[in-house]
Amino acid sequence: RTSGALLFAFDANTCGKLQQKLSQGIKEYIALLRGPWKHVNETVLVTTPLRDIKTNVTKTAVSKFTRLASQANATLVLCEIETGRYHQIRRHSARALGQPVIGDTQHGDTRMNRWFRQHRGLNRLALHSLSIQLDKDQVMVAPLSREFKKVLENEPLWKQAVVKEPRLLLEHVDVRGGTHGRHYRKRKERLEQAFQAYDAGSYGHEHTCNHSANPTLTEIATSTSTNTSVKNKVREKRFHRKSPLVPWFGSLKSSNLMYFSNLALKLSALRLLVPWRLVTLCTVVPGLALYAAAEAVFWALFHFHILPACNIPAEPQDYRGYGKQRHLLMLRILQRIERTCRATDTAFLPAFTCYINEWFHNDGLKCGDTLEMPRKENMDELFAYAFFGKFPTQLEPWMKTELQLIYDMLESRYNVTFAPGINSNLRPMRLSLDPLEPSYRPLLIYLLFGSVQLCANLLLRVAGFRFYTTSNGLRYWYRSQKNTLQRQSSQKLNARGRAEPTNADSQLPLLFFHGIAPGGVALYLPMLLYGLGKGGRPVMLFENPAISFQLCLRAHTEQETVAGVWEAVNAHLGPKTGVSIVGHSFGSCQLTWLLHSDNAIRIQQVVLVDPVSVLLTEPDVLTNFLYGRKAHQEKSRAIGVVANELFIENYLRRSFAWYNSELWLEDIPPHCKVVVCLAAKDDVLNAKKIKREIDIHMSEKGVEMDLILWENGSHAYCVTRPDAWKQLSLKMRQQEYLIAKEARFVCQ
């Protein structure tokens, strides 16, 4: 439901003239979009063609979005359209801008719509037709509707918006001679009389009434009224009258409880008259038929809609810390390889050749063959993906300049050159560009893991957790106790920005981020409830539906995740509380995002369990989890279960920026205590390489990190091992004791 200016024509001749003028006129809309403004310019011109729903023909569509005001969870824009395609503004804002209109149930964000509906009372589409201008003399302006304006006035962006667009302050003007039109008072009086008669009992099934004085409920319902509360009352009265559809059960009672009680008793009486086998047959067979129909629909959606849509490459995200100087990322990788070669006393060129070849599938390589450096065009394909997220033919001029800088740096510093031409046997692993190759899972599998997550939610509530959602839709569970609340409320930041515990044995609030797992946080509950979260510390469990075997195509970006996490921490723990962050497997990537945020000074402890984010520029994780999963499924069935699932693979290949998710050990703030847990037989990451990198970092930088190595463990070893929980929990408490001791020393 929208509002605003409408233009009507009463005959065909006038309609043709108006259409011609309207095609050359100006049409302006006010729209409230999801999230902050993501673009550098205040005005964005969108020219993406749109497909006509009726004719299935793609037509040109032009929309111009101008930012009026913005806040953390929403942006108010003025949209001017030159064409009038079906849902043009809604489709352009959602697909081209990446910010759908709030309240849009077809192209928008369901979680954000629900949040505005529950917290702001917005039960409509946040889109308003502000003006229609046919020529200089014919301009029609429609003030904002009262409900939409009320919502905007309560938002922080309203004051800035009215400065840029004063027409938002226009009030409604009714030229019909009254605020509500003609005969409004008469209709209102007749409605009130009818309700009084009904409540008194003189208006019902057993009594007759004078229709001239008290109209029937059907007449009342058909009469036009602009009073919403009166309309709702009419609907309630209509519900209680005698229904011809249920003659056997009698009339509907005024009390819903009484009606449904009688209905249950009569259904129980029917059950005694019907054989139980017939009842089973009548319930099971339709249920199976309904599931078969749902499965067929899901199969068709999987193969003909979802998978083709997921195979469209997404635009690469910005490279944090590098900007357009992408050769600096390559230089950082080369320096790490050179540092490893010095530590292991090996030559650089063979190590670099092996590193580059691991990023390629070599279809012609046989056992015993020596590795050779790929050719120039092979490297163009790899570097174009790695540093720009594009194919070589899509590179812009500045990208080609950066690519040449990489080649010059390799030649001048390391004497590495590539022969011209291409080796057709080499195919680079390009995560965000290669097509998805998922395996179909029946709908029953998703229902099964959904029930597992539902049981986990019930268990969390029993354990004292409560469910919350941030303004940008990030979901999390939070548990706190009175003693921990009192202790954390008294903590403050000292001169170094460190939180000051009130006693030496106080525990830091725990922020946990799970890895890729069916059911999400459900598999981690034993470890969290009886291991890491034991002792009454405040605990926050953040959910990531995109990697939890759920039907989820939308994933939170790095910026949305970081903003949501600190919003949750500030809401429950205050703006100055130090925290401990724990991430398992993929959750370590989210820890990387937090360590690069503005509030990283509040992170006092970092716990990395099976950290895939460390050495992410090495090809091991990519090969083991995605590209080499067929060879590794025999070793670990868990990889085959989750690696080629459609929605998980879509998130990793289309919404995940690996270059912003790698945790370089030197980027960890010096005040943070670090615990790293590795399993020697991990079949996802290379534990030997990560341990070597940690040893080199500690020896060269002079920093301390606590390393726990499980010799006989594989990936996710600690999730189901109570002895591993105890070992990790003990190490965390030792570090927390040191943090408290250092904080007291600084205070003194």
C-alpha positions in Angstrom: 0.0 0.0 0.0 1.4 3.4 -1.1 0.1 7.0 -1.1 0.6 10.2 -3.0 -0.5 12.0 -6.1 -2.7 10.2 -8.7 -3.9 11.4 -12.1 -7.2 10.3 -13.6 -8.7 10.8 -17.0 -12.5 10.5 -17.6 -12.3 9.8 -21.4 -10.0 8.2 -23.9 -9.0 11.4 -25.6 -7.9 13.1 -22.4 -6.1 9.9 -21.3 -4.0 9.9 -24.5 -3.0 13.6 -24.0 -2.1 13.1 -20.4 0.0 10.0 -21.1 2.0 12.0 -23.7 2.5 14.8 -21.2 3.3 12.4 -18.4 6.0 10.7 -20.4 7.8 14.1 -20.8 6.9 15.3 -17.3 8.6 14.9 -13.9 7.5 12.3 -11.4 9.0 12.5 -7.9 8.7 10.0 -5.1 9.8 9.9 -1.4 11.1 6.5 -0.3 12.6 5.2 2.9 15.4 2.7 2.1 17.1 0.1 4.3 20.4 0.9 5.8 22.8 3.9 5.6 23.6 5.5 2.2 26.3 3.4 0.6 27.4 5.6 -2.2 29.9 8.4 -2.5 27.7 10.8 -4.4 24.5 12.3 -3.1 22.7 11.5 -6.4 22.9 8.1 -8.1 21.5 7.5 -11.6 20.3 4.0 -12.2 19.8 2.9 -15.8 19.4 -0.9 -15.3 16.8 -2.3 -17.8 13.9 -4.1 -16.3 11.9 -7.1 -17.6 8.2 -6.5 -18.2 6.1 -9.0 -16.2 3.3 -9.3 -18.8 5.3 -9.4 -22.1 8.5 -10.8 -20.7 10.4 -8.2 -22.7 13.3 -6.2 -21.2 12.8 -2.5 -21.4 14.8 0.6 -20.5 14.3 2.1 -17.1 15.8 5.2 -15.6 15.7 6.3 -12.0 17.5 9.0 -10.2 18.0 8.7 -6.4 18.9 11.8 -4.4 19.8 11.4 -0.7 17.9 13.6 1.6 19.0 12.2 5.0 20.5 9.1 6.4 20.9 7.3 9.7 22.2 3.9 10.9 19.3 1.8 9.7 17.5 3.8 7.0 18.0 6.4 4.3 15.3 8.9 3.1 15.7 9.6 -0.7 13.9 11.6 -3.4 13.5 9.5 -6.4 12.8 10.9 -9.9 11.8 8.4 -12.6 11.8 9.1 -16.3 10.1 5.8 -17.2 7.2 4.0 -15.6 8.0 0.3 -15.4 6.4 -2.2 -13.1 7.8 -1.8 -9.6 10.6 0.4 -11.0 11.6 2.2 -7.9 11.3 -0.9 -5.7 13.4 -3.1 -8.1 16.0 -0.5 -8.8 16.6 0.3 -5.1 16.8 -3.3 -4.1 18.9 -4.6 -7.0 21.0 -1.7 -8.2 21.4 0.3 -5.0 21.3 -2.7 -2.7 18.9 -0.8 -0.4 15.3 -2.0 -0.8 12.3 0.1 0.2 11.2 -0.6 3.8 7.9 -2.4 3.9 8.4 -4.0 0.5 7.3 -7.6 0.9 8.3 -8.7 -2.6 11.7 -7.2 -3.2 12.7 -6.0 0.3 14.1 -7.3 3.6 11.6 -9.3 5.7 13.5 -8.8 9.0 13.9 -5.0 8.5 10.2 -4.7 7.5 9.2 -6.6 10.7 11.4 -4.4 12.8 9.8 -1.2 11.5 6.4 -2.7 11.8 6.9 -3.7 15.5 9.0 -0.8 16.7 7.7 2.1 14.5 4.2 1.0 13.6 4.9 1.2 9.8 2.3 -1.2 8.3 2.7 0.0 4.7 5.2 0.4 2.0 7.5 3.4 2.7 6.9 4.9 -0.7 5.0 8.1 -1.4 4.3 9.9 -4.8 5.3 13.5 -3.9 4.6 15.4 -7.1 3.6 15.0 -10.8 4.6 17.9 -13.1 3.1 17.8 -16.6 4.6 21.2 -17.6 5.7 24.5 -15.9 2.1 25.5 -15.1 0.7 22.1 -14.2 2.2 20.8 -11.0 0.4 18.5 -8.5 2.0 18.0 -5.0 0.6 15.5 -2.6 1.7 16.0 1.1 2.9 13.0 3.0 0.2 10.7 4.4 -0.4 11.2 8.2 0.8 7.7 9.2 4.0 7.9 7.0 4.8 11.4 8.2 4.3 10.3 11.8 6.9 7.6 11.4 9.4 9.9 9.7 9.0 12.7 12.3 10.1 10.2 15.0 13.3 9.4 13.2 16.7 11.3 13.6 16.9 11.9 9.8 13.7 14.0 9.7 15.3 17.3 10.7 18.0 17.0 8.0 15.5 15.9 5.4 13.1 18.8 5.8 16.0 21.2 5.3 16.7 19.7 1.9 13.1 19.1 0.9 10.7 21.6 2.5 7.7 20.1 0.7 7.8 17.3 3.3 6.2 19.8 5.8 3.1 20.5 3.6 -0.2 19.8 5.4 -3.3 18.2 3.9 -6.0 20.5 2.4 -9.5 19.2 1.8 -11.6 21.3 -0.6 -14.8 19.3 -0.1 -16.1 21.6 2.7 -15.1 19.4 5.6 -12.1 17.5 6.9 -13.8 14.1 6.4 -16.1 14.9 3.5 -19.9 15.1 3.4 -22.3 13.3 5.9 -19.4 12.1 8.0 -21.1 13.0 11.3 -24.4 11.3 10.3 -22.6 8.1 9.4 -20.7 8.2 12.7 -23.8 8.7 14.7 -25.6 5.8 13.0 -22.6 3.5 13.6 -22.5 4.4 17.3 -26.2 3.8 17.7 -25.9 0.4 16.1 -23.1 -0.6 18.4 -24.9 0.5 21.5 -28.0 -1.5 20.4 -25.9 -4.5 19.8 -24.1 -4.3 23.2 -27.4 -3.8 25.0 -28.8 -7.0 23.4 -31.6 -5.4 21.5 -29.7 -6.0 18.2 -29.0 -9.6 17.4 -30.5 -12.9 16.2 -33.3 -13.1 18.7 -34.4 -9.4 18.4 -35.7 -7.4 15.5 -34.8 -3.9 14.9 -35.9 -0.9 13.0 -33.6 -0.7 10.0 -34.4 3.0 9.4 -33.1 3.8 12.9 -30.5 1.1 13.4 -29.1 -0.2 10.1 -28.0 -3.8 9.8 -24.3 -4.7 10.1 -24.1 -5.5 6.4 -25.3 -2.0 5.6 -22.9 -0.5 8.1 -20.0 -2.4 6.6 -20.9 -1.3 3.1 -21.1 2.4 4.1 -18.0 4.4 3.6 -16.1 5.8 6.7 -12.7 7.2 7.1 -12.5 6.3 10.8 -10.3 3.3 11.1 -11.3 2.3 14.6 -14.9 2.3 13.6 -14.1 0.0 10.7 -12.3 -2.4 12.9 -15.2 -2.5 15.3 -17.6 -3.3 12.4 -15.4 -6.2 11.4 -15.4 -7.5 15.0 -19.2 -7.4 15.2 -19.6 -9.1 11.8 -17.4 -12.0 13.0 -19.9 -12.8 15.8 -23.1 -13.1 13.8 -24.6 -16.4 12.8 -22.6 -18.0 9.9 -24.4 -20.1 7.3 -21.1 -22.0 6.7 -21.2 -23.8 10.1 -24.9 -24.7 10.7 -24.1 -28.0 12.6 -22.0 -26.2 15.2 -24.5 -23.4 15.7 -23.9 -19.7 15.9 -20.5 -18.2 16.8 -20.5 -17.1 20.4 -19.3 -13.7 21.6 -16.5 -15.4 23.4 -13.9 -17.0 21.2 -12.9 -19.3 24.0 -16.4 -20.6 24.5 -16.8 -21.2 20.8 -13.6 -23.2 20.3 -14.3 -25.2 23.5 -17.6 -26.3 22.1 -16.0 -27.0 18.8 -13.4 -29.3 20.4 -16.1 -31.2 22.3 -18.1 -31.8 19.1 -15.0 -32.9 17.2 -14.2 -35.4 20.0 -17.7 -36.8 19.7 -17.1 -37.2 15.9 -13.9 -39.1 16.6 -15.7 -41.8 18.6 -18.0 -42.5 15.7 -15.2 -42.9 13.1 -12.7 -45.8 13.1 -9.2 -44.7 14.1 -7.7 -46.4 11.0 -9.9 -44.3 8.8 -8.9 -41.2 10.7 -5.2 -42.1 10.3 -5.7 -42.7 6.6 -7.5 -39.4 6.1 -4.7 -37.4 7.9 -1.5 -39.2 6.7 -2.3 -39.5 3.0 -3.2 -35.8 2.6 -0.1 -34.9 4.6 2.2 -36.9 2.3 0.5 -35.5 -0.8 1.0 -32.0 0.5 4.7 -32.6 1.2 5.2 -34.2 -2.2 3.7 -31.1 -3.8 5.9 -28.8 -1.7 8.9 -30.9 -2.6 8.1 -30.6 -6.3 7.8 -26.9 -6.1 11.0 -26.6 -4.1 12.8 -28.8 -6.7 11.6 -26.5 -9.5 12.6 -23.4 -7.7 16.0 -24.8 -6.9 16.9 -25.7 -10.5 15.1 -23.0 -12.5 15.1 -19.9 -10.2 17.5 -20.0 -7.2 20.5 -21.7 -8.8 20.5 -19.5 -12.0 20.2 -16.4 -9.8 23.1 -17.5 -7.6 25.3 -18.1 -10.6 25.3 -14.4 -11.5 28.6 -13.0 -10.2 28.3 -10.2 -7.7 30.1 -6.9 -7.6 33.3 -7.2 -5.5 33.4 -5.4 -2.2 35.9 -2.6 -1.4 39.4 -3.8 -0.3 39.7 -2.6 3.2 43.0 -0.8 3.9 44.3 -1.0 0.3 41.8 1.1 -1.7 43.0 1.1 -5.4 46.5 0.2 -4.5 46.0 -3.5 -4.8 49.7 -4.2 -5.4 50.2 -3.6 -1.7 48.2 -6.7 -0.9 50.5 -8.7 -3.3 53.5 -7.2 -1.6 52.3 -8.3 1.8 51.8 -11.9 0.6 55.3 -12.0 -1.0 56.9 -10.6 2.2 55.2 -13.4 4.2 56.4 -16.1 1.8 59.9 -14.5 2.0 59.8 -14.5 5.8 58.7 -18.1 5.9 61.6 -19.1 3.5 64.1 -17.4 5.8 62.7 -19.2 8.9 62.7 -22.6 7.1 66.0 -22.0 5.2 64.5 -22.6 1.8 64.8 -20.7 -1.6 62.1 -18.2 -2.5 61.6 -19.2 -6.2 60.6 -22.8 -5.6 58.3 -21.8 -2.7 56.6 -19.2 -4.8 56.3 -21.6 -7.7 54.6 -24.1 -5.5 52.4 -21.4 -4.0 51.2 -20.2 -7.4 50.6 -23.7 -8.7 48.4 -24.6 -5.8 45.9 -21.9 -7.0 45.4 -23.8 -10.3 43.7 -27.0 -11.3 46.2 -28.8 -13.5 44.3 -31.2 -15.7 47.5 -32.4 -17.5 49.7 -32.9 -14.5 50.8 -36.5 -13.8 52.4 -38.1 -10.9 56.2 -37.4 -10.8 56.0 -34.3 -13.1 57.9 -31.2 -11.9 56.0 -28.0 -11.3 56.4 -25.1 -13.8 55.5 -21.5 -13.5 52.1 -20.7 -15.2 52.1 -18.6 -18.3 51.2 -14.9 -18.6 47.6 -15.3 -19.5 47.0 -17.8 -16.8 48.4 -15.3 -14.3 46.2 -12.6 -15.7 43.1 -14.7 -14.9 44.3 -15.4 -11.4 45.4 -11.9 -10.5 42.3 -10.3 -12.1 40.2 -12.3 -9.7 42.4 -12.1 -6.7 43.0 -8.3 -6.7 39.9 -7.0 -8.5 37.2 -9.7 -8.4 36.8 -9.6 -12.2 37.6 -11.3 -15.5 40.7 -10.0 -17.4 38.4 -8.6 -20.1 36.5 -6.5 -17.5 39.5 -4.7 -16.0 39.3 -0.9 -16.0 42.4 1.3 -16.9 43.5 1.8 -13.3 43.2 -1.9 -12.7 45.4 -2.7 -15.6 47.9 -0.2 -14.2 47.9 -2.0 -10.8 48.2 -5.4 -12.5 51.3 -4.1 -14.4 52.8 -2.9 -11.0 52.4 -6.4 -9.6 54.3 -7.9 -12.6 57.0 -5.2 -12.3 57.4 -5.8 -8.6 57.8 -9.6 -9.1 60.4 -9.0 -11.7 62.4 -6.3 -10.0 62.4 -7.6 -6.4 62.2 -11.4 -6.9 63.3 -11.9 -10.5 60.0 -13.7 -11.3 58.8 -13.6 -14.9 56.1 -15.4 -16.8 56.4 -16.8 -20.3 53.8 -15.4 -22.8 50.9 -17.4 -23.9 48.5 -19.7 -22.0 48.5 -23.2 -20.6 45.1 -24.7 -21.4 45.5 -27.4 -18.7 45.6 -24.8 -15.9 42.3 -23.5 -14.5 42.6 -20.9 -11.6 40.4 -21.3 -8.5 38.2 -18.1 -8.6 35.9 -18.2 -5.6 33.5 -15.4 -6.5 33.5 -15.9 -10.3 33.3 -19.7 -10.8 29.8 -21.1 -11.1 28.1 -22.8 -8.1 28.1 -26.6 -8.2 25.7 -27.5 -5.3 24.0 -30.8 -4.7 20.2 -30.8 -4.3 18.9 -31.4 -0.7 15.3 -32.4 -0.2 13.1 -30.0 1.6 12.8 -32.5 4.4 16.5 -31.9 5.3 15.9 -28.2 5.8 12.8 -29.0 7.9 14.8 -31.4 10.0 17.6 -28.9 10.8 14.9 -26.3 11.3 13.4 -28.5 14.0 16.9 -28.9 15.5 17.3 -25.2 15.7 13.9 -24.8 17.2 14.8 -27.3 20.0 18.1 -25.4 20.5 16.1 -22.1 20.9 13.9 -23.7 23.6 17.0 -25.0 25.4 18.5 -21.5 25.3 15.4 -20.0 26.8 15.5 -22.6 29.6 19.1 -21.7 30.2 18.3 -18.1 30.7 19.0 -16.7 27.3 16.7 -14.2 25.5 16.5 -13.6 21.8 17.0 -10.1 20.3 17.4 -8.5 16.9 19.4 -5.4 16.1 18.1 -2.5 14.0 19.8 -4.0 10.9 18.4 -7.5 11.4 21.4 -9.2 13.1 20.0 -11.9 15.4 21.6 -12.9 18.7 20.9 -14.6 22.1 22.0 -12.9 25.4 22.2 -14.2 28.9 23.1 -12.2 32.0 22.9 -12.7 35.7 22.5 -10.1 38.4 26.0 -10.5 39.8 27.6 -10.2 36.4 25.5 -7.2 35.5 26.5 -5.4 38.7 30.1 -6.3 38.1 30.2 -5.1 34.5 28.2 -2.0 35.1 31.0 -0.8 37.4 33.7 -1.3 34.9 35.2 1.7 33.2 38.0 2.3 30.7 41.3 3.4 32.2 43.9 5.7 30.6 45.0 3.1 28.1 41.4 2.3 27.0 41.4 -1.0 29.0 38.4 -2.0 31.1 39.0 -2.1 34.8 37.5 -5.3 36.5 36.2 -4.9 40.0 37.9 -8.0 41.2 40.8 -10.2 40.1 38.6 -13.3 39.3 36.0 -11.4 37.2 35.2 -12.9 33.8 34.9 -10.9 30.6 31.6 -10.9 28.7 31.8 -13.6 26.0 30.8 -12.9 22.4 30.6 -16.1 20.4 30.5 -16.6 16.6 29.8 -20.0 15.2 31.2 -21.7 12.1 29.5 -23.4 9.2 27.3 -26.0 10.8 23.7 -27.4 10.3 21.5 -25.8 12.8 23.9 -22.9 13.5 24.6 -22.4 17.2 22.7 -25.6 18.1 25.8 -27.8 17.8 27.8 -25.6 20.1 25.4 -25.5 23.0 27.1 -28.2 25.2 30.4 -26.4 24.8 28.9 -23.0 25.6 26.6 -24.0 28.5 28.9 -26.4 30.3 32.3 -25.2 29.1 33.1 -21.6 28.0 30.0 -20.0 29.4 30.1 -21.8 32.7 30.5 -19.6 35.8 27.8 -17.0 35.2 29.6 -14.7 32.8 27.4 -12.6 30.3 27.2 -14.5 27.0 26.1 -13.3 23.6 25.6 -15.9 20.8 25.4 -14.3 17.3 23.6 -16.2 14.6 24.5 -16.4 10.9 21.6 -18.1 9.0 23.5 -18.0 5.7 25.9 -20.7 7.0 23.4 -22.6 9.2 21.7 -24.8 6.6 18.7 -22.5 6.3 16.8 -21.2 3.3 18.6 -17.9 3.4 20.0 -16.0 0.4 20.7 -12.7 2.1 23.7 -12.3 4.2 24.9 -9.5 6.4 27.9 -7.6 5.1 31.0 -6.8 7.2 29.7 -3.3 8.0 26.3 -4.6 9.0 27.7 -7.3 11.2 30.1 -5.0 13.0 27.5 -2.3 13.5 25.0 -4.9 14.8 27.5 -6.5 17.2 28.5 -3.2 18.9 24.9 -2.1 19.0 24.0 -5.3 20.9 27.0 -4.9 23.2 26.2 -1.3 24.0 22.5 -2.1 24.6 23.2 -4.8 27.2 26.7 -4.1 28.6 27.2 -0.4 28.1 29.5 1.6 25.9 32.7 1.1 28.0 32.8 -2.6 28.8 35.7 -4.8 27.7 34.8 -8.1 26.0 36.2 -11.4 25.0 35.5 -12.6 21.4 35.5 -16.3 20.5 35.1 -17.6 16.9 35.2 -21.1 15.6 36.2 -21.9 12.0 34.3 -19.4 9.8 33.5 -17.4 13.0 37.1 -16.3 13.1 36.5 -14.2 10.0 33.9 -12.2 11.9 36.5 -11.7 14.6 38.7 -10.2 11.9 36.0 -7.7 11.1 35.7 -6.7 14.7 39.4 -6.3 15.2 39.4 -3.8 12.3 36.5 -1.8 13.7 36.6 1.5 15.6 35.7 -0.3 18.9 38.6 -2.7 18.7 40.1 -1.1 21.8 37.3 -2.8 23.8 38.4 -6.3 22.8 40.6 -7.6 25.5 40.7 -11.3 24.6 40.7 -13.1 21.2 40.0 -16.8 21.1 40.6 -18.5 17.7 39.4 -22.0 17.4 40.2 -23.8 14.2 40.8 -20.3 12.6 40.3 -20.5 8.9 40.9 -16.7 8.7 44.6 -17.1 9.4 46.6 -17.7 6.2 43.4 -17.3 4.1 45.5 -16.2 1.1 46.9 -19.7 1.1 44.9 -22.1 -1.1 44.5 -24.8 1.6 41.0 -23.9 2.9 39.6 -23.2 -0.5 40.9 -26.4 -1.9 39.9 -28.6 1.1 36.4 -27.2 1.6 35.1 -26.3 -1.9 37.2 -27.3 -4.8 38.8 -30.5 -3.5 35.7 -31.7 -1.6 35.2 -34.8 -3.8 38.6 -36.1 -2.9 38.2 -35.3 0.8 34.6 -36.5 1.3 36.0 -40.0 2.0 38.2 -38.6 4.7 35.6 -36.3 6.3 31.9 -36.8 5.6 31.2 -33.6 7.4 32.8 -31.5 4.6 30.6 -33.2 2.0 27.5 -32.5 4.1 27.8 -28.7 4.3 30.4 -27.7 1.6 28.2 -28.2 -1.5 24.9 -27.0 0.1 23.3 -24.3 -2.1 22.8 -21.5 0.4 26.2 -22.0 2.1 28.0 -22.1 -1.2 26.1 -19.0 -2.4 27.3 -17.1 0.7 30.9 -18.1 0.3 31.1 -17.5 -3.4 28.9 -14.4 -3.8 28.8 -12.5 -0.4 32.1 -13.3 1.2 35.2 -11.0 0.7 38.2 -13.2 1.5 40.6 -10.3 1.3 38.8 -8.4 4.1 38.4 -11.6 6.2 42.0 -12.8 6.5 43.5 -12.3 9.9 47.1 -11.1 9.7 48.7 -11.7 13.1 50.4 -8.4 13.1 47.0 -6.6 12.8 45.9 -7.9 16.2 46.0 -5.0 18.7 48.9 -5.3 21.1 46.7 -5.1 24.2 44.7 -8.2 23.3 45.4 -11.6 24.9 45.2 -14.3 22.2 44.4 -18.0 22.4 44.8 -20.2 19.3 43.4 -23.7 19.2 44.5 -26.1 16.4 43.8 -29.7 15.6 46.8 -31.5 14.1 44.7 -33.7 11.8 42.4 -30.8 10.6 41.1 -31.6 7.1 39.9 -28.0 6.4 42.9 -25.8 7.3 46.6 -26.5 7.4 47.4 -26.6 11.1 51.1 -27.1 10.5 51.4 -23.9 8.4 49.4 -21.9 10.9 51.5 -23.1 13.8 54.6 -22.2 11.9 53.3 -18.8 11.1 52.5 -18.2 14.8 55.9 -19.3 15.9 57.6 -17.0 13.4 55.3 -14.1 14.4 56.1 -14.5 18.1 59.8 -14.8 17.5 60.1 -11.8 15.2 57.6 -9.4 16.9 58.3 -10.5 20.5 54.6 -11.0 21.4 53.0 -13.8 23.4 50.2 -16.1 22.2 48.8 -19.1 23.9 48.6 -22.1 21.6 46.6 -25.3 22.2 47.4 -28.1 19.8 45.3 -31.3 19.9 47.5 -33.9 18.3 44.8 -36.5 17.5 42.0 -34.1 16.8 40.3 -33.0 13.5 38.3 -30.0 12.6 35.7 -29.1 15.3 37.4 -31.4 17.7 36.7 -29.2 20.7 32.9 -28.9 20.0 32.2 -32.4 21.4 35.1 -33.0 23.8 34.6 -31.9 27.5 38.3 -32.3 28.1 39.0 -29.7 25.4 36.3 -27.4 26.8 38.1 -27.6 30.2 41.5 -27.0 28.7 40.3 -23.9 26.7 38.3 -22.5 29.6 41.3 -22.8 31.9 43.5 -21.0 29.4 40.9 -18.2 29.0 40.6 -17.7 32.8 44.4 -17.5 33.2 44.5 -14.7 30.6 41.5 -12.9 32.3 43.4 -13.0 35.6 46.4 -11.4 33.9 44.1 -8.8 32.3 42.6 -7.9 35.7 46.0 -7.8 37.3 47.4 -5.5 34.6 44.3 -3.2 34.9 44.8 -2.8 38.6 48.5 -2.1 38.2 47.7 0.7 35.7 45.1 2.1 38.1 47.6 2.3 40.9 
